[in-house]
Amino acid sequence: MKRETIPICDILGVHIAAVDMESTLCFIHKNLERLRGSYICISNVHTTIMSYESETYRCIQNGAILALPDGKPLSILCRKRGFSETSRVAGPDLMNEIFKCSKKFGYTHYFYGSTSETLRLLKKRLITDYQLSIVGMYSPPFRELTKEEDEVIINKINQAKADFVWIGLGAPKQECWMYEHQNKLNGLMIGVGAGFDYFAGNIKRAPAWMQKCSLEWAYRLLQEPKRLFKRYLITNTKFIWLLIRKK
């Protein structure tokens, strides 16, 4: 499946899809059958910097059928570079929109990643709130699967006939996993990072006004300061510096 119809904005070598939520959903709904076996990356400043520093990871990001502008700075840059219709397509927001219309279109879902407890909470909430058709869930061990184990899970996912395969392993692990499994699975893979935790209720999203003002990162930092402080300090600084230098 090629993406000639999707405008692309090159940001530090990463091919960010210059889209908004409406055009993203339209593209997915219209092309879902042809998108099976492909993957979508939810891209932000962190993944963009990792891509800039690693040719391998950059190829993985650019191999996605869509690298969506999850980070608000990416959508702002797209607009400044002439893609005026671009707006942020955050992972949890995309999940919400697809979940809301799943009953109407008869979509089925498989969730791969996170812990067994998070998956239990996630399933309960999604069935209650969306009446979602969940055909399977799997919490992988905190180690690399053997070839035999991987083949078993591939067969399970394909036998479940999932339309969407949601991957919640965190970056860059989830993107690498999707790249390695492209054309092996019969569903559309979407890597959503902390999306599982949001819908399971483990962590809360920032208020709408903070999201609108590009401050969701600050809200997340307050919730997980030890894990995120170094990431935001280093990657955000590098991102700004590289943009200034290249300009």
C-alpha positions, 0 to 999 in steps of 0.5 A: 500500500502506497501513500501518494495521496498523503502530503509529507513534511520532512522534519529532520529526515522523518516523513511526517504525515501533514494531516489532521484527525478528519483526513487520517480517519478518512484515509483509514476507513477508506483503505483499511482492507489494503492497509492490512499488514502495514503499520502507523507510527505516532510520532513526536519530538522524542521519536523524531530525535531518535530517528535523526540519531539512528538511520535504522530507526529513521527507516522504521519511522519512514516505513510506516504507512503514516507517521502521524504528528502526535507532538504539537511541535510537529504539527506547528512545523508542518503548518509553518512549512506550508501544510496549512491543514495539519493539526495534531493527531494524538495517539489517545485521540485517534484511539478514541475516534476509532473506538467510537465508530467501531460498532458502526463499522464492525471493527475488531481489535487486538491489544498487544503490550503492557501488563496483564493487570493493565489489559484487564482494566483496559478491557473492562473500560473499553467494553463498558464505554464503547461496547468494543469488540475485543478479539484478543489481548496479550501481555508479552514477557519482559524479554525477547520472544523466541522465534517459536513463541513469536510464531505462536502469537502471530498465529493467534492474532491472525486467527482472531481476525483483528482489524486493528492491532494496537501495540503498547510497548513504548518507543522505540520498541513498538515501532521496531516490533511493527516493522519486524511484523509488517506483512505477517499480521492481517490487521493494521498495526498502530503503536500507541505508547502510553495509550493503554495506560490512559484508557485503563485509567492508570494515568490521566491526560492533561486538561484540554486547555493544556493540550491546546497550549502544547503543555501536555508534556508538562502535565505528563512530567508532573505525573512521571518526573523521574522517568520523563525529566531527562527525556524532555530536557535532552530531546526538547533541547536537541530538537530546538537546537537542530531546527535553529541550526538547520534553518 
